[in-house]
Amino acid sequence: MYRETRFKMVEKMNVVVAGDYLKTATHTAQSLYKRYQSLHEHYQPTQEEV
């Protein structure tokens, strides 16, 4: 994540805040990924959608 500009800029401004920001962003990304996985597992396309 530190290759992304938004994280680099926060780190340059305040290292402590950057760590918290990274933790929050990581948690959010993992939560969304789990949610999308769950939706994918429960979605069954109809014959018309295939």
N, C-alpha and C positions, 0 to 999 in steps of 0.2 A: 504494500500500500504506500510505502514511502516513496515510490517512484512517481506517484501522482502529485501533481502540483499543489492540490488543496492540502495535502498532508505536509508537504515540504514547507509551505508558507506558514502553516500553524506552528510547525516545529521551530522555524526561524524566529517567530514572534515569542513563543513561550514553550519550552520543552515539557513542562509539567502538563500544561493544557493539551499539548499534542498527544501525550500518552493517554490521557482520558478520552480525547477525541478518537484516537485509534481503537481503544477498547469499545467505545460506543458504536463506532462504525462496524467493527468486526462482529459484535453481537447482533446488530441490525441485519447485516448481510447473512449471517448464519440463520437467524430467525426467518427471514424471507425465503431463503433457500429451502428450509424445512417445510415451510408453508406451501411453496410451489411443488415440492416433491409430493406432499400429501394430496394436493389437488390433482396432480397428475395420476397418482395411484387410484383415485376414486372416479376419475373421468372415463367414461366409456362412450366413444362416439357412436352415433346411430348409423344405420346403413346409408342414410341420405348425406351424412357428413363425410363419409369415406369416399 
